[in-house]
């Protein structure tokens, strides 16, 4: 935020602390900002400007303060979406949880999140958007379709997030089972194969007719050369019984 927008040294100092990379300092500044907002309602407009004009960590902090100081509004949406790409994982998850809550209050959030899953330049943002969808709307068909589409993402972390999220769907279809089976059999990413063994028993709960096919794949994996995958296959077989 430009210095002309700041009316006093105390406010300037507070806004600088909101952008701090020190978690404790930033969290203390958020508490201080909430108290200032209670004393001075006009401070809300300063925070609203910060949502759009500040550094990303400061924009996150402004959204955090406003989110916890009244009914959240769509004015927070862009800052929270951008915060999904923060370097700090703790802040990313806080932004994700706030987005899920905002999505329950405001129906406009859900289609925006579906679009974020296809963000062309930010794989970390795509991955976090999948997690928000998982928390917000695991029962919706569009969420399932987004997870299945993300299995083809070029970024491994996005693919892993999508695969692990299949088990959280309220009603995974047969395509989810088939995709997980194919990944468990032959995916080139060893982590993807291990995740597939974890989610398959959960998917079988929705599709009991697939139990034999899943059991066969797990038996094959129990004899592979990857010790971690062998352990995962044994654990999954035990859950399948």
GUGUSE-615391 format. One line per 4 residues: number of its first residue (from 1); their letters; for each residue x, y, z of N, C-alpha, C. Coordinates in Angstrom, 2 decimals. Example, Ala and Ser with C-alpha at 12.3 -4.5 7.8 and 13.67 -1.06 7.14 Angstrom:
BEGIN
1> AS> 13.19/-5.69/7.80/12.30/-4.50/7.80/13.20/-3.30/7.80 ~ 12.85/-2.25/7.08/13.67/-1.06/7.14/12.90/0.03/7.87
This chain:
BEGIN
1> XXXX> 0.85/-1.19/0.00/0.00/0.00/0.00/0.88/1.24/0.00 ~ 0.53/2.23/-0.78/1.30/3.45/-0.84/1.26/4.17/0.49 ~ 2.37/4.87/0.82/2.45/5.53/2.11/1.41/6.63/2.25 ~ 0.94/7.22/1.12/-0.07/8.27/1.20/-1.38/7.77/1.79
5> XXXX> -1.59/6.44/1.71/-2.84/5.88/2.21/-2.80/5.65/3.71 ~ -1.66/5.84/4.33/-1.51/5.53/5.75/-1.44/6.83/6.52 ~ -2.31/6.97/7.50/-2.48/8.28/8.13/-1.61/8.49/9.35 ~ -0.96/7.48/9.86/-0.16/7.68/11.05/0.90/6.61/11.21
9> XXXX> 1.94/6.88/12.00/3.03/5.92/12.16/2.60/4.61/12.80 ~ 1.62/4.64/13.71/1.18/3.40/14.34/0.48/2.50/13.32 ~ -0.35/3.11/12.48/-1.02/2.33/11.44/-0.02/1.80/10.44 ~ 0.96/2.65/10.08/2.01/2.22/9.16/2.75/1.01/9.72
13> XXXX> 3.10/1.06/10.99/3.82/-0.04/11.62/2.98/-1.31/11.64 ~ 1.70/-1.16/11.94/0.81/-2.33/11.99/0.71/-2.99/10.63 ~ 0.53/-2.20/9.58/0.39/-2.77/8.25/1.69/-3.43/7.79 ~ 2.82/-2.89/8.21/4.09/-3.54/7.88/4.20/-4.89/8.58
17> XXXX> 3.74/-4.96/9.82/3.80/-6.24/10.55/2.85/-7.26/9.95 ~ 1.74/-6.81/9.38/0.82/-7.75/8.73/1.48/-8.45/7.55 ~ 2.49/-7.83/6.97/3.20/-8.43/5.83/4.43/-9.22/6.27 ~ 4.67/-9.34/7.56/5.89/-9.97/8.06/5.95/-11.45/7.69
21> XXXX> 7.16/-11.93/7.42/7.38/-13.35/7.17/7.55/-14.12/8.47 ~ 7.62/-13.41/9.58/7.69/-14.04/10.90/6.25/-14.38/11.32 ~ 5.96/-15.67/11.45/4.58/-16.08/11.74/4.05/-15.46/13.03 ~ 4.87/-15.51/14.08/4.41/-15.00/15.37/4.14/-13.50/15.29
25> XXXX> 5.02/-12.79/14.61/4.83/-11.34/14.48/3.59/-11.04/13.66 ~ 3.39/-11.78/12.58/2.21/-11.54/11.75/0.93/-11.88/12.50 ~ 0.93/-13.00/13.22/-0.28/-13.37/13.96/-0.59/-12.34/15.04 ~ 0.46/-11.85/15.72/0.24/-10.79/16.71/-0.32/-9.54/16.06
29> XXXX> 0.16/-9.23/14.85/-0.36/-8.07/14.14/-1.82/-8.26/13.75 ~ -2.20/-9.49/13.41/-3.60/-9.78/13.09/-4.48/-9.54/14.32 ~ -4.02/-10.01/15.48/-4.78/-9.77/16.71/-4.89/-8.27/16.99 ~ -3.79/-7.57/16.77/-3.78/-6.12/16.99/-4.74/-5.43/16.02
33> XXXX> -4.77/-5.91/14.77/-5.66/-5.31/13.78/-7.13/-5.56/14.13 ~ -7.43/-6.75/14.66/-8.81/-7.03/15.08/-9.24/-6.09/16.21 ~ -8.32/-5.86/17.13/-8.63/-4.95/18.24/-8.81/-3.52/17.72 ~ -7.96/-3.12/16.78/-8.08/-1.78/16.20/-9.41/-1.64/15.47
37> XXXX> -9.84/-2.70/14.81/-11.11/-2.67/14.09/-12.28/-2.52/15.04 ~ -12.18/-3.13/16.22/-13.24/-2.98/17.21/-13.30/-1.55/17.75 ~ -12.12/-0.94/17.90/-12.07/0.43/18.41/-12.44/1.46/17.35 ~ -12.04/1.16/16.12/-12.16/2.15/15.05/-12.73/1.49/13.80
41> XXXX> -14.04/1.52/13.61/-14.66/0.87/12.45/-14.13/1.39/11.11 ~ -13.62/2.62/11.08/-13.10/3.16/9.83/-11.85/2.41/9.36 ~ -11.21/1.69/10.27/-10.02/0.90/9.91/-10.38/-0.20/8.91 ~ -11.65/-0.58/8.87/-12.09/-1.62/7.93/-11.78/-1.22/6.49
45> XXXX> -11.96/0.06/6.17/-11.69/0.50/4.80/-10.21/0.39/4.47 ~ -9.35/0.65/5.45/-7.91/0.46/5.24/-7.60/-0.99/4.92 ~ -8.24/-1.91/5.64/-8.04/-3.33/5.38/-8.59/-3.73/4.01 ~ -9.71/-3.14/3.63/-10.26/-3.43/2.31/-9.31/-2.99/1.21
49> XXXX> -8.67/-1.84/1.38/-7.69/-1.41/0.39/-6.49/-2.36/0.36 ~ -6.10/-2.81/1.54/-4.95/-3.70/1.64/-5.21/-5.04/0.93 ~ -6.46/-5.45/0.86/-6.81/-6.69/0.16/-6.33/-6.68/-1.29 ~ -6.26/-5.50/-1.88/-5.94/-5.39/-3.31/-4.58/-4.76/-3.58
53> XXXX> -4.06/-3.99/-2.63/-2.89/-3.17/-2.92/-1.62/-3.63/-2.21 ~ -1.72/-4.50/-1.24/-0.55/-4.85/-0.45/0.23/-6.02/-1.02 ~ 1.34/-6.35/-0.34/2.06/-7.58/-0.65/1.15/-8.76/-0.33 ~ 1.44/-9.90/-0.93/0.52/-11.03/-0.80/0.33/-11.46/0.65
57> XXXX> 1.40/-11.48/1.45/1.24/-11.87/2.85/0.37/-10.86/3.60 ~ 0.50/-9.58/3.25/-0.34/-8.56/3.88/-1.79/-8.71/3.42 ~ -1.98/-9.03/2.15/-3.34/-9.24/1.64/-3.99/-10.43/2.35 ~ -3.21/-11.50/2.55/-3.73/-12.63/3.31/-4.14/-12.19/4.71
61> XXXX> -3.25/-11.44/5.37/-3.53/-11.01/6.75/-4.78/-10.14/6.81 ~ -4.94/-9.25/5.84/-6.13/-8.41/5.81/-7.38/-9.27/5.65 ~ -7.31/-10.27/4.77/-8.45/-11.17/4.59/-8.73/-11.95/5.87 ~ -7.68/-12.39/6.53/-7.83/-13.15/7.78/-8.54/-12.31/8.84
65> XXXX> -8.10/-11.07/8.99/-8.69/-10.18/9.99/-10.16/-9.91/9.67 ~ -10.44/-9.58/8.42/-11.82/-9.28/8.03/-12.71/-10.51/8.13 ~ -12.15/-11.67/7.80/-12.91/-12.92/7.87/-13.37/-13.20/9.29 ~ -12.50/-12.90/10.27/-12.80/-13.21/11.66/-13.39/-12.02/12.42
69> XXXX> -13.77/-10.99/11.68/-14.31/-9.79/12.34/-15.70/-9.44/11.83 ~ -16.43/-10.43/11.40/-17.77/-10.19/10.88/-18.10/-11.25/9.84 ~ -19.26/-11.14/9.25/-19.65/-12.11/8.23/-18.77/-11.94/7.00 ~ -18.06/-12.99/6.57/-17.17/-12.86/5.40/-17.96/-12.54/4.14
73> XXXX> -17.37/-11.74/3.29/-18.03/-11.36/2.03/-17.14/-11.73/0.85 ~ -17.70/-11.60/-0.34/-16.96/-11.91/-1.56/-15.80/-10.95/-1.80 ~ -15.74/-9.86/-1.06/-14.60/-8.95/-1.21/-13.30/-9.63/-0.81 ~ -13.39/-10.70/-0.04/-12.19/-11.42/0.39/-11.72/-12.44/-0.64
77> XXXX> -12.55/-12.74/-1.62/-12.32/-13.91/-2.47/-10.98/-13.87/-3.18 ~ -10.67/-12.78/-3.87/-9.45/-12.76/-4.68/-8.20/-12.87/-3.82 ~ -8.18/-12.19/-2.69/-7.00/-12.27/-1.81/-6.82/-13.70/-1.29 ~ -7.92/-14.37/-0.97/-7.82/-15.75/-0.48/-7.38/-16.70/-1.59
81> XXXX> -7.89/-16.50/-2.80/-7.45/-17.33/-3.92/-5.96/-17.16/-4.18 ~ -5.50/-15.92/-4.19/-4.09/-15.66/-4.42/-3.23/-16.25/-3.30 ~ -3.79/-16.30/-2.09/-3.04/-16.83/-0.94/-2.84/-18.34/-1.02 ~ -3.57/-19.01/-1.90/-3.35/-20.44/-2.10/-1.97/-20.72/-2.68
85> XXXX> -1.30/-19.69/-3.17/0.02/-19.86/-3.77/1.14/-19.29/-2.89 ~ 0.83/-18.99/-1.64/1.86/-18.50/-0.72/2.91/-19.58/-0.47 ~ 4.13/-19.16/-0.18/5.19/-20.11/0.14/4.95/-20.81/1.47 ~ 4.31/-20.13/2.39/4.07/-20.65/3.74/2.87/-21.60/3.71
89> XXXX> 3.14/-22.89/3.95/2.08/-23.88/3.90/0.99/-23.66/4.93 ~ 1.35/-23.19/6.12/0.35/-22.94/7.15/-0.64/-21.87/6.70 ~ -0.13/-20.82/6.07/-1.01/-19.76/5.58/-1.86/-20.25/4.42 ~ -1.27/-21.09/3.56/-2.05/-21.65/2.45/-3.26/-22.42/2.97
93> XXXX> -3.04/-23.24/4.00/-4.14/-24.04/4.54/-5.17/-23.17/5.24 ~ -4.73/-22.13/5.91/-5.69/-21.20/6.52/-6.56/-20.56/5.43 ~ -5.91/-20.16/4.33/-6.67/-19.58/3.22/-7.65/-20.60/2.65 ~ -7.22/-21.85/2.54/-8.10/-22.90/2.01/-9.32/-23.09/2.89
97> XXXX> -9.12/-23.14/4.20/-10.25/-23.34/5.11/-11.20/-22.14/5.07 ~ -10.64/-20.94/4.96/-11.51/-19.76/4.85/-12.30/-19.79/3.55 ~ -11.67/-20.22/2.47/-12.39/-20.31/1.19/-13.53/-21.32/1.27 ~ -13.29/-22.45/1.92/-14.35/-23.44/2.04/-15.52/-22.88/2.83
101> XXXX> -15.22/-22.17/3.91/-16.29/-21.56/4.70/-17.02/-20.49/3.90 ~ -16.26/-19.67/3.19/-16.88/-18.63/2.36/-17.75/-19.27/1.28 ~ -17.30/-20.40/0.74/-18.07/-21.09/-0.28/-19.40/-21.61/0.23 ~ -19.45/-21.98/1.50/-20.72/-22.43/2.08/-21.71/-21.28/2.25
105> XXXX> -21.17/-20.07/2.36/-22.02/-18.90/2.53/-22.39/-18.25/1.21 ~ -21.48/-18.35/0.24/-21.65/-17.64/-1.03/-21.52/-18.64/-2.18 ~ -22.62/-18.90/-2.88/-22.60/-19.89/-3.95/-21.70/-19.53/-5.11 ~ -21.34/-18.26/-5.24/-20.49/-17.84/-6.35/-19.07/-18.39/-6.24
109> XXXX> -18.68/-18.83/-5.06/-17.30/-19.27/-4.85/-17.02/-20.60/-5.56 ~ -17.99/-21.49/-5.57/-17.76/-22.85/-6.08/-17.31/-22.87/-7.54 ~ -18.01/-22.20/-8.47/-17.53/-22.22/-9.86/-16.16/-21.57/-10.04 ~ -15.85/-20.60/-9.20/-14.53/-19.98/-9.27/-13.45/-21.00/-8.90
113> XXXX> -13.72/-21.81/-7.89/-12.77/-22.84/-7.48/-12.58/-23.89/-8.56 ~ -13.66/-24.25/-9.24/-13.54/-25.20/-10.35/-12.60/-24.64/-11.42 ~ -12.70/-23.36/-11.66/-11.81/-22.71/-12.64/-10.37/-22.70/-12.13 ~ -10.19/-22.47/-10.83/-8.85/-22.42/-10.26/-8.12/-23.76/-10.42
117> XXXX> -8.85/-24.85/-10.46/-8.22/-26.17/-10.63/-7.52/-26.29/-11.97 ~ -7.82/-25.37/-12.88/-7.19/-25.39/-14.21/-6.29/-24.18/-14.41 ~ -5.89/-23.53/-13.32/-5.04/-22.34/-13.42/-3.77/-22.69/-14.19 ~ -3.49/-22.00/-15.30/-2.42/-22.44/-16.19/-1.00/-22.22/-15.67
121> XXXX> -0.83/-21.34/-14.69/0.53/-20.94/-14.32/0.92/-21.29/-12.89 ~ 0.02/-21.86/-12.10/0.30/-22.03/-10.67/-0.13/-23.40/-10.19 ~ 0.74/-24.41/-10.31/0.36/-25.76/-9.87/0.04/-25.84/-8.38 ~ 0.74/-25.07/-7.56/0.44/-25.09/-6.13/-0.98/-24.57/-5.88
125> XXXX> -1.36/-23.58/-6.63/-2.71/-23.02/-6.52/-3.75/-24.04/-7.01 ~ -3.45/-24.75/-8.09/-4.36/-25.79/-8.57/-4.54/-26.87/-7.50 ~ -3.43/-27.27/-6.90/-3.49/-28.33/-5.88/-4.34/-27.90/-4.69 ~ -4.12/-26.68/-4.21/-4.87/-26.22/-3.05/-6.35/-26.04/-3.38
129> XXXX> -6.65/-25.64/-4.62/-8.06/-25.51/-5.01/-8.76/-26.86/-4.95 ~ -8.06/-27.93/-5.30/-8.64/-29.27/-5.19/-8.98/-29.58/-3.73 ~ -8.08/-29.23/-2.83/-8.34/-29.49/-1.42/-9.54/-28.69/-0.91 ~ -9.68/-27.46/-1.40/-10.83/-26.65/-0.99/-12.12/-27.30/-1.49
133> XXXX> -12.12/-27.74/-2.74/-13.30/-28.41/-3.28/-13.64/-29.66/-2.47 ~ -12.62/-30.38/-2.07/-12.83/-31.60/-1.27/-13.53/-31.27/0.03 ~ -13.15/-30.16/0.65/-13.77/-29.76/1.91/-15.14/-29.15/1.71 ~ -15.30/-28.44/0.60/-16.52/-27.67/0.38/-17.66/-28.50/-0.20
137> XXXX> -17.37/-29.34/-1.19/-18.47/-29.95/-1.96/-18.09/-31.34/-2.46 ~ -17.78/-32.24/-1.53/-17.40/-33.60/-1.92/-18.56/-34.37/-2.53 ~ -19.77/-33.86/-2.38/-20.95/-34.57/-2.87/-21.32/-34.20/-4.31 ~ -20.67/-33.20/-4.89/-21.10/-32.69/-6.19/-20.39/-33.40/-7.34
141> XXXX> -21.15/-33.63/-8.40/-20.61/-34.30/-9.59/-19.47/-33.50/-10.20 ~ -19.60/-32.17/-10.21/-18.55/-31.34/-10.80/-17.23/-31.48/-10.05 ~ -17.32/-31.69/-8.74/-16.11/-31.91/-7.95/-15.43/-33.21/-8.37 ~ -16.22/-34.25/-8.51/-15.66/-35.53/-8.96/-15.00/-35.38/-10.33
145> XXXX> -15.66/-34.68/-11.23/-15.10/-34.49/-12.57/-13.80/-33.69/-12.51 ~ -13.74/-32.72/-11.60/-12.51/-31.93/-11.46/-11.37/-32.80/-10.96 ~ -11.65/-33.69/-10.01/-10.62/-34.59/-9.49/-10.11/-35.52/-10.59 ~ -11.04/-36.10/-11.35/-10.64/-37.02/-12.41/-9.82/-36.30/-13.48
149> XXXX> -10.23/-35.08/-13.83/-9.48/-34.31/-14.82/-8.08/-34.00/-14.32 ~ -7.96/-33.70/-13.03/-6.66/-33.33/-12.46/-5.70/-34.50/-12.40 ~ -6.20/-35.73/-12.54/-5.30/-36.88/-12.59/-4.39/-36.82/-13.82 ~ -4.78/-36.01/-14.80/-3.95/-35.84/-15.99/-3.09/-34.59/-15.95
153> XXXX> -3.03/-33.91/-14.81/-2.22/-32.70/-14.69/-0.75/-33.03/-14.91 ~ -0.01/-32.07/-15.45/1.41/-32.28/-15.69/2.24/-32.19/-14.42 ~ 1.68/-31.60/-13.37/2.42/-31.45/-12.12/2.14/-32.64/-11.20 ~ 3.16/-33.35/-10.73/2.93/-34.53/-9.89/2.17/-34.23/-8.61
157> XXXX> 2.42/-33.09/-7.99/1.74/-32.79/-6.73/0.25/-32.58/-6.93 ~ -0.14/-32.04/-8.07/-1.56/-31.86/-8.36/-2.22/-33.22/-8.59 ~ -1.55/-34.09/-9.32/-2.08/-35.43/-9.57/-2.26/-36.18/-8.25 ~ -1.29/-36.07/-7.35/-1.38/-36.78/-6.07/-2.53/-36.24/-5.23
161> XXXX> -2.71/-34.93/-5.25/-3.83/-34.34/-4.50/-5.16/-34.82/-5.05 ~ -5.27/-34.89/-6.37/-6.52/-35.34/-6.99/-6.80/-36.79/-6.64 ~ -5.78/-37.63/-6.70/-5.98/-39.06/-6.42/-6.37/-39.28/-4.97 ~ -5.67/-38.64/-4.05/-6.01/-38.82/-2.63/-7.41/-38.31/-2.33
165> XXXX> -7.86/-37.32/-3.08/-9.18/-36.73/-2.83/-10.32/-37.62/-3.30 ~ -10.05/-38.57/-4.18/-11.12/-39.46/-4.65/-11.79/-40.18/-3.49 ~ -10.99/-40.53/-2.48/-11.54/-41.28/-1.34/-12.47/-40.43/-0.49 ~ -12.43/-39.12/-0.65/-13.27/-38.23/0.15/-14.60/-37.90/-0.53
169> XXXX> -14.77/-38.35/-1.76/-16.02/-38.08/-2.47/-17.18/-38.79/-1.80 ~ -18.33/-38.14/-1.80/-19.52/-38.76/-1.21/-20.04/-39.90/-2.07 ~ -19.86/-39.77/-3.39/-20.39/-40.79/-4.30/-19.44/-40.98/-5.48 ~ -18.27/-41.56/-5.25/-17.34/-41.79/-6.36/-17.93/-42.80/-7.35
173> XXXX> -17.80/-42.52/-8.63/-18.37/-43.44/-9.61/-17.35/-44.51/-10.00 ~ -17.77/-45.39/-10.90/-16.90/-46.50/-11.30/-15.63/-46.00/-11.97 ~ -15.72/-44.85/-12.63/-14.53/-44.29/-13.27/-13.43/-44.00/-12.25 ~ -13.81/-43.62/-11.04/-12.82/-43.37/-10.00/-12.08/-44.66/-9.65
177> XXXX> -12.83/-45.76/-9.55/-12.22/-47.05/-9.25/-11.27/-47.46/-10.38 ~ -11.73/-47.33/-11.61/-10.91/-47.74/-12.75/-9.64/-46.92/-12.86 ~ -9.75/-45.63/-12.62/-8.56/-44.77/-12.67/-7.56/-45.17/-11.58 ~ -8.06/-45.40/-10.37/-7.17/-45.77/-9.27/-6.52/-47.13/-9.53
181> XXXX> -7.27/-48.06/-10.10/-6.70/-49.37/-10.43/-5.59/-49.24/-11.47 ~ -5.84/-48.45/-12.49/-4.84/-48.27/-13.54/-3.57/-47.62/-12.99 ~ -3.75/-46.65/-12.13/-2.59/-45.98/-11.53/-1.81/-46.96/-10.65 ~ -2.52/-47.75/-9.86/-1.86/-48.72/-8.99/-1.06/-49.73/-9.80
185> XXXX> -1.58/-50.12/-10.95/-0.91/-51.12/-11.76/0.36/-50.59/-12.43 ~ 0.30/-49.38/-12.96/1.35/-49.04/-13.93/1.82/-47.60/-13.94 ~ 1.39/-46.77/-13.01/1.82/-45.37/-13.08/3.33/-45.27/-12.86 ~ 3.97/-44.35/-13.56/5.42/-44.19/-13.44/5.83/-43.48/-12.16
189> XXXX> 4.89/-42.83/-11.50/5.16/-42.13/-10.25/4.89/-43.10/-9.09 ~ 5.94/-43.49/-8.39/5.79/-44.47/-7.31/4.87/-43.96/-6.21 ~ 4.90/-42.66/-5.95/4.02/-42.10/-4.92/2.56/-42.22/-5.34 ~ 2.29/-42.04/-6.63/0.92/-42.19/-7.11/0.45/-43.63/-6.90
193> XXXX> 1.30/-44.58/-7.16/0.91/-45.98/-6.99/0.60/-46.28/-5.52 ~ 1.41/-45.71/-4.62/1.15/-45.93/-3.19/-0.15/-45.26/-2.76 ~ -0.39/-44.06/-3.25/-1.65/-43.38/-2.91/-2.84/-44.19/-3.43 ~ -2.70/-44.75/-4.62/-3.79/-45.54/-5.19/-4.13/-46.73/-4.29
197> XXXX> -3.10/-47.38/-3.74/-3.39/-48.52/-2.85/-4.13/-48.07/-1.60 ~ -3.89/-46.85/-1.17/-4.56/-46.34/0.03/-6.03/-46.04/-0.26 ~ -6.32/-45.46/-1.43/-7.69/-45.03/-1.70/-8.57/-46.17/-2.21 ~ -7.98/-47.21/-2.79/-8.81/-48.27/-3.38/-9.76/-48.94/-2.38
201> XXXX> -9.32/-49.29/-1.17/-10.29/-49.88/-0.23/-11.47/-48.97/0.09 ~ -11.23/-47.66/0.13/-12.33/-46.73/0.37/-13.30/-46.70/-0.81 ~ -12.76/-46.78/-2.02/-13.62/-46.77/-3.20/-14.44/-48.05/-3.31 ~ -13.87/-49.16/-2.85/-14.59/-50.43/-2.89/-15.84/-50.39/-2.01
205> XXXX> -15.81/-49.60/-0.97/-16.99/-49.47/-0.12/-18.20/-48.99/-0.92 ~ -17.94/-48.19/-1.95/-19.02/-47.69/-2.80/-19.30/-48.63/-3.98 ~ -18.33/-49.48/-4.30/-18.46/-50.37/-5.46/-17.98/-51.77/-5.08 ~ -18.78/-52.50/-4.31/-18.38/-53.83/-3.83/-18.04/-54.81/-4.96
209> XXXX> -18.64/-54.61/-6.13/-18.37/-55.52/-7.24/-16.92/-55.43/-7.72 ~ -16.23/-54.38/-7.34/-14.83/-54.21/-7.75/-13.85/-54.83/-6.76 ~ -14.35/-55.43/-5.69/-13.48/-55.95/-4.64/-12.47/-56.96/-5.18 ~ -12.91/-57.89/-6.01/-12.00/-58.93/-6.51/-10.90/-58.33/-7.38
213> XXXX> -11.26/-57.38/-8.24/-10.26/-56.75/-9.10/-9.24/-55.99/-8.28 ~ -9.71/-55.30/-7.24/-8.80/-54.56/-6.37/-7.90/-55.52/-5.60 ~ -8.47/-56.60/-5.08/-7.68/-57.58/-4.33/-6.59/-58.19/-5.21 ~ -6.91/-58.45/-6.46/-5.91/-59.02/-7.37/-4.75/-58.06/-7.60
217> XXXX> -5.06/-56.80/-7.82/-3.99/-55.81/-8.02/-3.13/-55.68/-6.77 ~ -3.76/-55.69/-5.61/-2.99/-55.58/-4.37/-2.08/-56.78/-4.16 ~ -2.55/-57.97/-4.56/-1.68/-59.15/-4.46/-0.47/-59.01/-5.38 ~ -0.69/-58.49/-6.57/0.42/-58.27/-7.50/1.43/-57.28/-6.92
221> XXXX> 0.93/-56.22/-6.33/1.81/-55.19/-5.79/2.58/-55.70/-4.57 ~ 1.99/-56.62/-3.84/2.66/-57.18/-2.66/3.91/-57.95/-3.04 ~ 4.05/-58.29/-4.32/5.23/-59.01/-4.77/6.18/-58.16/-5.60 ~ 5.98/-56.83/-5.60/6.84/-55.97/-6.42/8.15/-55.67/-5.70
225> XXXX> 9.04/-54.94/-6.37/10.38/-54.69/-5.84/10.46/-53.43/-4.97 ~ 9.39/-52.67/-4.88/9.38/-51.42/-4.11/8.90/-51.72/-2.69 ~ 9.80/-51.66/-1.69/9.39/-52.01/-0.31/8.24/-51.15/0.21 ~ 8.26/-49.86/-0.10/7.19/-48.98/0.38/5.85/-49.36/-0.25
229> XXXX> 5.88/-49.72/-1.52/4.65/-50.11/-2.19/4.17/-51.47/-1.67 ~ 5.09/-52.35/-1.36/4.72/-53.64/-0.77/4.00/-53.43/0.56 ~ 4.55/-52.56/1.40/3.91/-52.28/2.69/2.53/-51.68/2.50 ~ 2.42/-50.76/1.55/1.13/-50.13/1.29/0.12/-51.15/0.79
233> XXXX> 0.56/-52.07/-0.06/-0.33/-53.10/-0.59/-0.82/-54.03/0.51 ~ 0.08/-54.42/1.41/-0.32/-55.29/2.52/-1.34/-54.58/3.42 ~ -1.08/-53.31/3.71/-2.00/-52.55/4.57/-3.37/-52.42/3.90 ~ -3.37/-52.16/2.60/-4.64/-52.02/1.88/-5.39/-53.34/1.83
237> XXXX> -4.65/-54.44/1.64/-5.30/-55.76/1.62/-5.96/-56.06/2.95 ~ -5.30/-55.68/4.03/-5.88/-55.89/5.36/-7.18/-55.10/5.52 ~ -7.21/-53.87/5.02/-8.42/-53.05/5.10/-9.53/-53.59/4.22 ~ -9.16/-54.29/3.17/-10.14/-54.79/2.21/-10.92/-55.99/2.76
241> X> -10.38/-56.65/3.76/-11.02/-57.87/4.28/-12.32/-57.55/5.01
